[in-house]
Amino acid sequence: MDEKVLKFNEGSKLLNMDEASSLLGIKKSTLYQLVMRKQITHVKLGKLTRFRLEDLQSHINKNLVEVRKVD
């Protein structure tokens, strides 16, 4: 049986919608849209939606646009 086990580091916690939207610098309604479209990794606990800090960081890194130097 191959199961993924989620391990929490000491001091890690799940962020709520307010905390995650604030951290990302976006409106809560925008974050809701990302969740509904499954464009951002999230955790569902019943009706609650939560976010792991490392998933938010990963989302930021995936959407990073680097500036190319023009000679």
C-alpha positions in Angstrom: 0.0 0.0 0.0 1.6 3.3 -1.2 0.2 6.2 0.8 1.4 9.7 1.0 1.9 10.8 4.6 1.9 14.5 5.3 4.4 15.4 7.9 4.4 18.8 9.7 7.5 20.5 10.8 7.5 21.9 14.3 6.0 25.3 14.2 4.3 24.9 10.8 0.7 25.6 10.5 -2.0 25.8 7.9 -2.9 29.3 6.8 -6.5 30.5 6.3 -7.8 32.5 3.3 -7.1 35.8 4.9 -3.5 34.9 5.9 -2.7 33.4 2.5 -4.2 36.3 0.5 -2.3 38.7 2.6 0.9 36.8 2.2 0.5 36.6 -1.6 -0.6 40.3 -1.8 -3.8 39.5 -3.6 -7.5 40.0 -2.8 -9.3 37.1 -1.1 -11.7 36.9 -4.1 -8.7 36.3 -6.4 -7.5 33.5 -4.1 -11.0 32.0 -4.1 -10.8 32.0 -7.9 -7.4 30.3 -7.9 -8.8 27.6 -5.6 -11.9 27.0 -7.6 -9.9 26.7 -10.8 -7.4 24.4 -9.0 -4.6 26.7 -9.9 -3.1 26.8 -6.4 -2.4 23.9 -4.1 -4.7 23.9 -1.1 -5.9 21.6 1.7 -9.6 20.9 2.2 -10.7 20.2 5.8 -14.5 19.7 5.5 -15.7 23.1 4.3 -12.5 24.9 5.3 -9.8 25.7 2.8 -6.3 26.0 4.1 -2.8 26.5 2.7 0.6 25.3 3.5 3.3 27.9 3.5 5.6 25.8 1.3 2.8 25.4 -1.3 2.3 29.2 -1.4 6.1 29.6 -1.9 6.0 27.0 -4.6 3.1 28.9 -6.3 5.2 32.1 -6.2 8.2 30.4 -7.7 6.2 28.7 -10.5 4.8 32.2 -11.5 8.1 34.0 -11.3 8.9 36.0 -14.4 12.6 36.7 -14.7 14.0 39.7 -16.4 16.3 39.0 -19.3 19.2 41.4 -19.8 19.2 43.0 -23.2 22.6 43.8 -24.6 
